[in-house]
Every structure is written in C-alpha cells, then in structure tokens.
Amino acid sequence: EVLDLMESKLGLIVVLNEECVRPNATPNTFVKKLKRINRRLGCLVQERLAPPEEFGIKHYAADVTYDARNFIVRNKDALAD
C-alpha cells in the first residue's frame, strides 16, 4: 500500500511533479491534493490537527510525519551536468 501511495498513477511522485509545474503551487496545495486523491489508502495518515504542510505515512515499523515545506522547491532543483 505504501508503494501505491508513492508510485501509483495518482501517487505522491505524480502529484508532486504536477504541483511543480503549477505557478501558484504551495506546500499546502500539494499536501491537500495528495490527501484528497489518496484518502482511501490506509497508509496515509489524515490527522485533522496537523499543520497544513504536513502529512504522515504508516510505514512497517511506525508512522512517519513529513514536512512538505521544501518538497516543491527541492523537486524543481536542476540536476548537475
């Protein structure tokens, strides 16, 4: 299920790439879209009181919280030649 969240047609990587080409994208819009599209996956933690730029994933050993504030910026970084 975690792999589906990460790599499926509507998974985290695809949503992040889509948000990177949107001119008004923010960490909040990325997390909101990720949670909305993947709300049925049990491995995505949907805490109502979490800050808007955070999401969680239930991994094998424990739940892990991710802060998405730099996800869009870092994903846009150019690769070295």
C-alpha positions in Angstrom: 0.0 0.0 0.0 2.9 2.4 0.7 4.3 1.7 -2.7 0.9 2.6 -4.2 0.9 5.9 -2.4 4.4 6.6 -3.6 4.4 5.3 -7.2 0.9 4.9 -8.5 -0.7 6.9 -11.3 -2.0 9.3 -8.7 0.7 8.8 -6.1 3.0 11.2 -4.2 5.6 11.5 -7.0 3.0 12.3 -9.7 1.2 14.8 -7.5 4.5 16.5 -6.6 5.5 16.7 -10.3 2.1 18.2 -11.2 2.4 20.8 -8.4 5.9 21.7 -9.6 4.6 23.0 -12.9 1.7 24.9 -11.4 2.7 28.6 -10.9 0.8 29.1 -7.7 1.6 25.8 -6.1 2.4 25.8 -2.4 3.3 23.1 0.1 -0.3 23.4 1.4 -1.8 22.8 -2.0 0.5 19.8 -2.6 -0.5 18.2 0.8 -4.2 19.0 0.3 -4.2 17.4 -3.1 -2.2 14.4 -2.0 -4.6 13.8 0.9 -7.7 14.3 -1.3 -6.7 12.0 -4.1 -5.3 9.2 -1.8 -7.8 9.5 1.1 -8.8 5.8 0.8 -5.3 4.5 1.3 -4.9 3.3 4.9 -1.2 4.1 5.0 -1.8 7.9 4.5 -2.2 9.5 7.9 -5.1 12.0 7.8 -4.8 14.0 11.1 -7.1 16.9 11.2 -5.0 18.9 13.6 -1.7 18.5 11.7 -0.2 21.7 10.2 -1.4 22.1 6.6 2.1 21.4 5.1 2.5 18.1 6.9 1.3 14.5 6.1 2.0 11.1 7.5 2.7 7.7 6.2 2.2 4.5 8.2 5.4 2.5 7.5 6.0 -1.0 8.6 7.7 0.0 11.9 5.9 3.2 12.7 4.0 6.3 11.5 6.3 8.9 10.0 5.4 12.6 9.6 6.7 14.5 6.7 7.0 18.3 6.5 6.4 19.3 2.8 7.6 22.9 3.0 10.6 22.3 0.8 9.3 19.4 -1.4 8.3 21.7 -4.4 11.4 23.8 -4.3 13.7 20.8 -4.0 11.9 18.8 -6.7 12.5 21.8 -9.1 16.3 21.7 -8.5 18.2 21.2 -11.7 20.5 18.3 -12.0 24.2 18.9 -12.4 25.6 18.3 -15.9 
